[in-house]
Amino acid sequence: MPEISRFLGIVIYMYFNEHNPPHFYAEYNEYKAAISIETFGVVAGKLPSKVLSLVVEWAQEHQLELLDNWNSIQESGQYNKINPLV
């Protein structure tokens, strides 16, 4: 499970060979959620509301990079790190 980014105690990652729709995972302490790259909605799991808002803010800034990583990980297993939320 490649770590894509890390900021403010939040870890962002993707799995290889995942199902559609394109999504990523955010983990914070004991919380974990799958987040849609297209809608930024929670697909599964749960995050505290403040953490979710930070993750969505970050994802909105990096949506194209997230989609590029999704496609690349599914096709070749390659990915790029994405800058953290500043």
Backbone as CSV, one residue per row, in Angstrom:
resi,resn,N_x,N_y,N_z,CA_x,CA_y,CA_z,C_x,C_y,C_z
1,MET,0.846,-1.166,0.000,0.000,0.000,0.000,0.892,1.230,0.000
2,PRO,1.055,1.832,-1.159,1.920,3.009,-1.276,1.388,4.214,-0.508
3,GLU,2.273,4.795,0.285,1.937,6.048,0.971,2.116,7.180,-0.022
4,ILE,1.035,7.919,-0.246,1.037,8.998,-1.230,1.430,10.327,-0.591
5,SER,0.962,10.566,0.634,1.241,11.822,1.326,1.028,11.629,2.825
6,ARG,1.550,12.583,3.594,1.396,12.570,5.049,1.432,14.015,5.534
7,PHE,0.430,14.372,6.345,0.392,15.734,6.898,-0.502,15.754,8.126
8,LEU,-0.122,16.535,9.117,-0.916,16.763,10.330,-1.398,15.462,10.981
9,GLY,-0.570,14.424,10.929,-0.930,13.136,11.517,-1.830,12.285,10.643
10,ILE,-2.128,12.750,9.436,-2.988,12.033,8.490,-2.099,11.357,7.450
11,VAL,-2.355,10.085,7.195,-1.611,9.344,6.177,-2.560,9.057,5.020
12,ILE,-2.099,9.366,3.806,-2.875,9.143,2.588,-2.190,8.037,1.801
13,TYR,-2.969,7.045,1.376,-2.392,5.953,0.598,-3.409,5.354,-0.355
14,MET,-2.887,4.523,-1.273,-3.710,3.780,-2.226,-3.239,2.339,-2.218
15,TYR,-4.149,1.438,-2.556,-3.805,0.027,-2.703,-3.609,-0.295,-4.180
16,PHE,-2.814,-1.326,-4.459,-2.684,-1.854,-5.807,-3.941,-2.659,-6.144
17,ASN,-4.294,-2.736,-7.423,-5.395,-3.578,-7.913,-6.704,-3.335,-7.188
18,GLU,-7.076,-2.093,-7.026,-8.328,-1.735,-6.350,-9.477,-1.676,-7.352
19,HIS,-10.671,-1.679,-6.839,-11.897,-1.595,-7.627,-12.253,-0.138,-7.889
20,ASN,-13.052,0.085,-8.922,-13.584,1.423,-9.186,-14.729,1.699,-8.227
21,PRO,-15.089,2.920,-7.962,-14.574,4.161,-8.525,-13.206,4.508,-7.925
22,PRO,-12.452,5.364,-8.635,-11.142,5.782,-8.122,-11.269,6.388,-6.719
23,HIS,-10.409,5.942,-5.826,-10.457,6.420,-4.445,-9.090,6.283,-3.792
24,PHE,-8.951,6.911,-2.644,-7.739,6.784,-1.835,-8.185,6.586,-0.399
25,TYR,-7.242,6.243,0.439,-7.532,6.023,1.852,-6.845,7.095,2.682
26,ALA,-7.527,7.526,3.709,-6.962,8.459,4.688,-7.054,7.778,6.050
27,GLU,-5.968,7.833,6.791,-5.927,7.217,8.113,-5.464,8.263,9.121
28,TYR,-6.176,8.305,10.235,-5.835,9.245,11.303,-6.113,8.539,12.623
29,ASN,-5.065,8.294,13.390,-5.180,7.528,14.633,-5.928,6.222,14.355
30,GLU,-7.024,5.965,15.057,-7.749,4.706,14.860,-8.797,4.810,13.749
31,TYR,-8.910,5.954,13.094,-9.907,6.168,12.048,-9.316,5.909,10.669
32,LYS,-10.152,5.399,9.774,-9.731,5.124,8.407,-10.945,5.259,7.508
33,ALA,-10.750,5.901,6.351,-11.853,6.058,5.402,-11.323,6.000,3.978
34,ALA,-12.164,5.476,3.089,-11.910,5.526,1.650,-12.645,6.746,1.119
35,ILE,-11.943,7.555,0.326,-12.488,8.818,-0.180,-12.491,8.781,-1.711
36,SER,-13.615,9.115,-2.313,-13.725,9.178,-3.768,-12.881,10.327,-4.307
37,ILE,-12.103,10.047,-5.344,-11.295,11.093,-5.969,-12.176,12.020,-6.801
38,GLU,-13.273,11.520,-7.310,-14.130,12.323,-8.171,-15.080,13.228,-7.393
39,THR,-15.660,12.718,-6.292,-16.665,13.496,-5.555,-16.183,13.975,-4.190
40,PHE,-15.071,13.416,-3.709,-14.509,13.705,-2.378,-15.414,13.223,-1.253
41,GLY,-16.364,12.360,-1.573,-17.242,11.789,-0.560,-16.618,10.550,0.065
42,VAL,-17.065,10.210,1.254,-16.588,9.009,1.940,-17.271,7.790,1.323
43,VAL,-16.473,6.856,0.821,-16.970,5.627,0.215,-17.186,4.571,1.299
44,ALA,-16.282,4.537,2.257,-16.363,3.574,3.359,-15.552,4.111,4.522
45,GLY,-15.903,3.699,5.722,-15.164,4.097,6.909,-15.627,5.427,7.471
46,LYS,-14.778,5.982,8.335,-15.147,7.219,9.023,-13.890,7.970,9.462
47,LEU,-13.984,9.293,9.403,-12.957,10.187,9.932,-13.645,11.257,10.760
48,PRO,-12.963,11.789,11.781,-13.538,12.934,12.487,-13.799,14.064,11.483
49,SER,-14.845,14.844,11.707,-15.261,15.855,10.727,-14.155,16.857,10.398
50,LYS,-13.390,17.290,11.378,-12.307,18.246,11.107,-11.221,17.609,10.236
51,VAL,-10.897,16.357,10.523,-9.896,15.643,9.729,-10.413,15.444,8.307
52,LEU,-11.675,15.053,8.174,-12.262,14.871,6.848,-12.212,16.165,6.049
53,SER,-12.499,17.286,6.676,-12.466,18.557,5.945,-11.040,18.883,5.477
54,LEU,-10.029,18.554,6.274,-8.636,18.757,5.854,-8.279,17.838,4.692
55,VAL,-8.716,16.589,4.759,-8.449,15.636,3.689,-9.117,16.089,2.396
56,VAL,-10.348,16.533,2.470,-11.062,17.012,1.283,-10.384,18.255,0.716
57,GLU,-9.969,19.169,1.566,-9.258,20.362,1.098,-8.002,19.963,0.339
58,TRP,-7.232,19.034,0.919,-6.011,18.550,0.270,-6.345,17.873,-1.058
59,ALA,-7.349,17.008,-1.064,-7.718,16.265,-2.268,-8.184,17.196,-3.393
60,GLN,-8.905,18.244,-3.048,-9.352,19.203,-4.060,-8.154,19.880,-4.719
61,GLU,-7.130,20.172,-3.944,-5.920,20.811,-4.479,-5.124,19.865,-5.367
62,HIS,-5.273,18.561,-5.152,-4.426,17.575,-5.833,-5.234,16.526,-6.608
63,GLN,-6.439,16.880,-7.034,-7.312,15.908,-7.689,-6.672,15.286,-8.926
64,LEU,-6.060,16.073,-9.793,-5.444,15.530,-11.002,-4.281,14.600,-10.671
65,GLU,-3.483,14.963,-9.680,-2.376,14.101,-9.264,-2.897,12.786,-8.682
66,LEU,-3.981,12.862,-7.927,-4.586,11.652,-7.367,-5.088,10.740,-8.485
67,LEU,-5.764,11.302,-9.483,-6.243,10.495,-10.604,-5.089,9.896,-11.395
68,ASP,-4.030,10.678,-11.594,-2.840,10.146,-12.281,-2.251,8.976,-11.498
69,ASN,-2.150,9.131,-10.182,-1.630,8.041,-9.355,-2.543,6.820,-9.410
70,TRP,-3.850,7.036,-9.330,-4.800,5.925,-9.398,-4.563,5.112,-10.679
71,ASN,-4.528,5.809,-11.809,-4.355,5.135,-13.092,-3.004,4.439,-13.178
72,SER,-1.971,5.108,-12.743,-0.628,4.548,-12.813,-0.459,3.329,-11.898
73,ILE,-0.975,3.412,-10.678,-0.878,2.280,-9.747,-1.627,1.077,-10.298
74,GLN,-2.796,1.296,-10.891,-3.582,0.192,-11.430,-2.899,-0.440,-12.650
75,GLU,-2.245,0.371,-13.473,-1.644,-0.128,-14.711,-0.241,-0.692,-14.514
76,SER,0.592,0.025,-13.761,2.007,-0.367,-13.693,2.555,-0.513,-12.283
77,GLY,1.784,-0.101,-11.280,2.288,-0.149,-9.906,3.152,1.044,-9.547
78,GLN,3.333,1.973,-10.473,4.134,3.164,-10.224,3.255,4.271,-9.655
79,TYR,3.859,5.114,-8.824,3.136,6.254,-8.250,4.103,7.348,-7.885
80,ASN,3.560,8.528,-7.653,4.356,9.674,-7.222,3.818,10.186,-5.895
81,LYS,4.715,10.644,-5.057,4.314,11.299,-3.817,3.630,12.619,-4.168
82,ILE,2.687,13.024,-3.329,1.969,14.281,-3.517,2.275,15.166,-2.308
83,ASN,2.508,16.436,-2.588,2.850,17.368,-1.509,1.761,17.391,-0.433
84,PRO,2.160,17.563,0.809,1.184,17.620,1.902,0.411,18.933,1.892
85,LEU,-0.621,18.975,2.706,-1.397,20.195,2.910,-0.516,21.186,3.663
86,VAL,-0.478,22.410,3.176,0.349,23.436,3.840,-0.517,24.509,4.437
